[in-house]
Every structure is written in structure tokens, then in C-alpha cells.
């Protein structure tokens, strides 16, 4: 088994080992992973944070030893909290990194960082404040940054920046936490999940106070939430059908 970490700001995680293949997620600076397969210029990886799998270009990583992988994986949270920052190598080259980048590998990569970071678990009340950092970020299938993000990437990153672990996809996140019977039982920071006509979970957002929800749909936006689902006032219609509300924290 080989191990690696992402030494660039953000790289695509693809469904198949091909540059034209669907981007299923993104790997951020400092993310750790196991290498489970290889094919020519590609590595198949399993991310340490959420066990998500996909293919990355083997030029976009740094190999590390298993012992280093385990030490970094067990280290306390240490994330960049600025929307965009830079790390600097020994040759004074700058590398841009996004919010949520893992800074525990700075000594391994011989990089310096002078920005703001979060190193402790935050209270649940901080989730909504963090979610506003992504407001108006454009929707991007598989995205996890303010320059493009999908619905479950948004919820995962908001929770991650506060010290809580969510799975990657909305359907996986829906299996976490405690189900609530009514919207009235929910608190700001709880998750609302939405399904399609076949009953499949296809969307997730973060509940705010006063029956509002922040979610990624076209962009990260704020809409009304009622017992039927998400109501878009601009379109004067419900855009998503409510399935379940979950309390994870």
C-alpha cells in the first residue's frame, strides 16, 4: 500500500482515470489518502477524511510513508480559514490554497503559512457563520471551494471547518445523525435532505433560524423552508421536496 498527500491547492478527483472523466469531488491541499490502484499516469485513491474514492493525476501529489500518513491522520484539526491564502516553499514560490486546506503537512512539504487557521472544534452555533463564507459561490458538480461547490460539498466543508466529519455525498450524509419529526424541532446548523420522485436523496442544505435554509443550487443561496420543501421566492415555486431533517451535532 502506498500513501500520499495533496501538495497543490485543489485537484480534481475523477470517476475514471482520464482527464475528460467526470469530476466526482476535489482533493484540497494537505488532504491525505491511500493509493489503492494505478494505471499509467493515474492513481486511484481513498481519502482519509471521508473514505471517498476516485482517480487523480500522479503528477499532483507527494508520496509519504505509512507512519507519516498515520501521524498526520491522527493530528488535531488545523485548517486554513481564509477564503484564499498562500503557502511558500523554500525557494519562495507561492502556492494558492483554499479555505479548508489541511495545514498539518506544512513541515513535510517544507511550506510556510502566515494566514488564519482553526485548530479547535467550534460550537454548533458557529456553523451558520461559516456557511456565509460560501454565500454566492457558484454551483459546481464535485466542487468543494468558494469558486465552485456542490450541495453536499458545501455542507461537508462547513461542518469540517467547525471540526465535524460528514460523508461526501448527500445520500451518505443522510445516514448520519438523528432524524427529527418536524421542522419545529430543528436548530440552526441541522441538515435538511431532499429526494426525487424515486425516493433517492439528491440534495442537502443547512437549516437557519426562522424557517430559512442555505444551500447550493445554481449558487450558494438562502431560501425559505417549509414542510413541503424549499420554496424559491424568485421563481414562486418549490424547487426541492423535503425528505428528512437530521441533527448531526
DAHUNOR-V513567 format. One record per residue. N is the residue number from 1. RES is the residue in three letters. PHI is phi as a letter, one per 20 degrees, with the letter a starting at -180 (* if undefined). OMEGA is omega in whole degrees, 0 to 359 (none if undefined). Layout:
n=N res=RES phi=PHI omega=OMEGA
n=N res=RES phi=PHI omega=OMEGA
This chain:
n=1 res=UNK phi=* omega=174
n=2 res=UNK phi=d omega=182
n=3 res=UNK phi=c omega=181
n=4 res=UNK phi=b omega=174
n=5 res=UNK phi=b omega=180
n=6 res=UNK phi=e omega=181
n=7 res=UNK phi=d omega=176
n=8 res=UNK phi=c omega=185
n=9 res=UNK phi=g omega=180
n=10 res=UNK phi=b omega=180
n=11 res=UNK phi=c omega=180
n=12 res=UNK phi=f omega=171
n=13 res=UNK phi=d omega=190
n=14 res=UNK phi=d omega=182
n=15 res=UNK phi=f omega=181
n=16 res=UNK phi=c omega=182
n=17 res=UNK phi=f omega=182
n=18 res=UNK phi=b omega=181
n=19 res=UNK phi=f omega=181
n=20 res=UNK phi=e omega=181
n=21 res=UNK phi=f omega=179
n=22 res=UNK phi=g omega=173
n=23 res=UNK phi=e omega=183
n=24 res=UNK phi=e omega=177
n=25 res=UNK phi=a omega=177
n=26 res=UNK phi=c omega=177
n=27 res=UNK phi=d omega=183
n=28 res=UNK phi=e omega=179
n=29 res=UNK phi=g omega=177
n=30 res=UNK phi=n omega=179
n=31 res=UNK phi=f omega=181
n=32 res=UNK phi=d omega=179
n=33 res=UNK phi=b omega=170
n=34 res=UNK phi=e omega=176
n=35 res=UNK phi=e omega=187
n=36 res=UNK phi=d omega=181
n=37 res=UNK phi=a omega=177
n=38 res=UNK phi=b omega=178
n=39 res=UNK phi=b omega=181
n=40 res=UNK phi=l omega=184
n=41 res=UNK phi=e omega=187
n=42 res=UNK phi=c omega=171
n=43 res=UNK phi=d omega=169
n=44 res=UNK phi=e omega=185
n=45 res=UNK phi=c omega=172
n=46 res=UNK phi=c omega=183
n=47 res=UNK phi=f omega=180
n=48 res=UNK phi=f omega=188
n=49 res=UNK phi=f omega=185
n=50 res=UNK phi=c omega=178
n=51 res=UNK phi=m omega=179
n=52 res=UNK phi=f omega=185
n=53 res=UNK phi=c omega=177
n=54 res=UNK phi=r omega=184
n=55 res=UNK phi=d omega=176
n=56 res=UNK phi=c omega=176
n=57 res=UNK phi=f omega=185
n=58 res=UNK phi=f omega=175
n=59 res=UNK phi=e omega=188
n=60 res=UNK phi=d omega=180
n=61 res=UNK phi=a omega=171
n=62 res=UNK phi=c omega=177
n=63 res=UNK phi=f omega=178
n=64 res=UNK phi=c omega=178
n=65 res=UNK phi=f omega=179
n=66 res=UNK phi=g omega=180
n=67 res=UNK phi=f omega=178
n=68 res=UNK phi=f omega=178
n=69 res=UNK phi=g omega=183
n=70 res=UNK phi=f omega=178
n=71 res=UNK phi=f omega=180
n=72 res=UNK phi=f omega=181
n=73 res=UNK phi=f omega=181
n=74 res=UNK phi=e omega=181
n=75 res=UNK phi=f omega=177
n=76 res=UNK phi=f omega=179
n=77 res=UNK phi=f omega=183
n=78 res=UNK phi=a omega=189
n=79 res=UNK phi=d omega=169
n=80 res=UNK phi=f omega=181
n=81 res=UNK phi=d omega=175
n=82 res=UNK phi=e omega=182
n=83 res=UNK phi=g omega=175
n=84 res=UNK phi=b omega=176
n=85 res=UNK phi=c omega=178
n=86 res=UNK phi=c omega=166
n=87 res=UNK phi=d omega=184
n=88 res=UNK phi=c omega=179
n=89 res=UNK phi=e omega=184
n=90 res=UNK phi=f omega=178
n=91 res=UNK phi=e omega=179
n=92 res=UNK phi=m omega=172
n=93 res=UNK phi=e omega=181
n=94 res=UNK phi=d omega=178
n=95 res=UNK phi=c omega=178
n=96 res=UNK phi=f omega=177
n=97 res=UNK phi=c omega=183
n=98 res=UNK phi=e omega=173
n=99 res=UNK phi=g omega=181
n=100 res=UNK phi=n omega=177
n=101 res=UNK phi=f omega=182
n=102 res=UNK phi=e omega=186
n=103 res=UNK phi=e omega=183
n=104 res=UNK phi=f omega=183
n=105 res=UNK phi=e omega=181
n=106 res=UNK phi=g omega=180
n=107 res=UNK phi=f omega=180
n=108 res=UNK phi=f omega=182
n=109 res=UNK phi=e omega=182
n=110 res=UNK phi=l omega=179
n=111 res=UNK phi=d omega=176
n=112 res=UNK phi=d omega=182
n=113 res=UNK phi=c omega=182
n=114 res=UNK phi=c omega=183
n=115 res=UNK phi=e omega=181
n=116 res=UNK phi=e omega=182
n=117 res=UNK phi=b omega=173
n=118 res=UNK phi=d omega=185
n=119 res=UNK phi=c omega=180
n=120 res=UNK phi=c omega=175
n=121 res=UNK phi=f omega=182
n=122 res=UNK phi=e omega=177
n=123 res=UNK phi=f omega=181
n=124 res=UNK phi=g omega=181
n=125 res=UNK phi=f omega=182
n=126 res=UNK phi=e omega=184
n=127 res=UNK phi=f omega=182
n=128 res=UNK phi=f omega=177
n=129 res=UNK phi=g omega=178
n=130 res=UNK phi=f omega=182
n=131 res=UNK phi=f omega=180
n=132 res=UNK phi=f omega=177
n=133 res=UNK phi=f omega=181
n=134 res=UNK phi=d omega=183
n=135 res=UNK phi=g omega=181
n=136 res=UNK phi=m omega=172
n=137 res=UNK phi=f omega=182
n=138 res=UNK phi=f omega=177
n=139 res=UNK phi=f omega=175
n=140 res=UNK phi=b omega=178
n=141 res=UNK phi=g omega=181
n=142 res=UNK phi=n omega=184
n=143 res=UNK phi=f omega=180
n=144 res=UNK phi=b omega=182
n=145 res=UNK phi=c omega=178
n=146 res=UNK phi=f omega=179
n=147 res=UNK phi=e omega=178
n=148 res=UNK phi=r omega=187
n=149 res=UNK phi=b omega=175
n=150 res=UNK phi=d omega=190
n=151 res=UNK phi=f omega=182
n=152 res=UNK phi=f omega=173
n=153 res=UNK phi=f omega=178
n=154 res=UNK phi=f omega=182
n=155 res=UNK phi=f omega=179
n=156 res=UNK phi=f omega=182
n=157 res=UNK phi=f omega=178
n=158 res=UNK phi=f omega=178
n=159 res=UNK phi=f omega=180
n=160 res=UNK phi=g omega=182
n=161 res=UNK phi=f omega=177
n=162 res=UNK phi=d omega=174
n=163 res=UNK phi=n omega=182
n=164 res=UNK phi=d omega=184
n=165 res=UNK phi=d omega=171
n=166 res=UNK phi=d omega=173
n=167 res=UNK phi=f omega=187
n=168 res=UNK phi=e omega=186
n=169 res=UNK phi=e omega=181
n=170 res=UNK phi=g omega=181
n=171 res=UNK phi=f omega=177
n=172 res=UNK phi=f omega=179
n=173 res=UNK phi=f omega=181
n=174 res=UNK phi=f omega=179
n=175 res=UNK phi=e omega=181
n=176 res=UNK phi=e omega=173
n=177 res=UNK phi=m omega=184
n=178 res=UNK phi=d omega=180
n=179 res=UNK phi=f omega=177
n=180 res=UNK phi=d omega=184
n=181 res=UNK phi=e omega=185
n=182 res=UNK phi=c omega=176
n=183 res=UNK phi=g omega=183
n=184 res=UNK phi=f omega=179
n=185 res=UNK phi=e omega=187
n=186 res=UNK phi=e omega=176
n=187 res=UNK phi=c omega=174
n=188 res=UNK phi=g omega=183
n=189 res=UNK phi=o omega=175
n=190 res=UNK phi=f omega=184
n=191 res=UNK phi=d omega=175
n=192 res=UNK phi=d omega=182
n=193 res=UNK phi=d omega=187
n=194 res=UNK phi=c omega=184
n=195 res=UNK phi=c omega=177
n=196 res=UNK phi=d omega=183
n=197 res=UNK phi=f omega=178
n=198 res=UNK phi=e omega=179
n=199 res=UNK phi=n omega=181
n=200 res=UNK phi=e omega=177
n=201 res=UNK phi=f omega=184
n=202 res=UNK phi=c omega=185
n=203 res=UNK phi=b omega=179
n=204 res=UNK phi=b omega=176
n=205 res=UNK phi=b omega=182
n=206 res=UNK phi=d omega=182
n=207 res=UNK phi=f omega=175
n=208 res=UNK phi=d omega=178
n=209 res=UNK phi=f omega=176
n=210 res=UNK phi=m omega=175
n=211 res=UNK phi=m omega=171
n=212 res=UNK phi=d omega=178
n=213 res=UNK phi=c omega=174
n=214 res=UNK phi=d omega=187
n=215 res=UNK phi=b omega=180
n=216 res=UNK phi=d omega=179
n=217 res=UNK phi=b omega=190
n=218 res=UNK phi=n omega=172
n=219 res=UNK phi=b omega=173
n=220 res=UNK phi=f omega=189
n=221 res=UNK phi=b omega=178
n=222 res=UNK phi=d omega=179
n=223 res=UNK phi=c omega=176
n=224 res=UNK phi=f omega=176
n=225 res=UNK phi=c omega=175
n=226 res=UNK phi=c omega=186
n=227 res=UNK phi=f omega=178
n=228 res=UNK phi=e omega=181
n=229 res=UNK phi=q omega=182
n=230 res=UNK phi=e omega=179
n=231 res=UNK phi=d omega=179
n=232 res=UNK phi=e omega=183
n=233 res=UNK phi=f omega=180
n=234 res=UNK phi=f omega=181
n=235 res=UNK phi=e omega=179
n=236 res=UNK phi=l omega=179
n=237 res=UNK phi=b omega=172
n=238 res=UNK phi=e omega=182
n=239 res=UNK phi=d omega=182
n=240 res=UNK phi=b omega=182
n=241 res=UNK phi=e omega=184
n=242 res=UNK phi=f omega=178
n=243 res=UNK phi=d omega=184
n=244 res=UNK phi=b omega=174
n=245 res=UNK phi=d omega=183
n=246 res=UNK phi=c omega=172
n=247 res=UNK phi=d omega=182
n=248 res=UNK phi=e omega=180
n=249 res=UNK phi=d omega=none
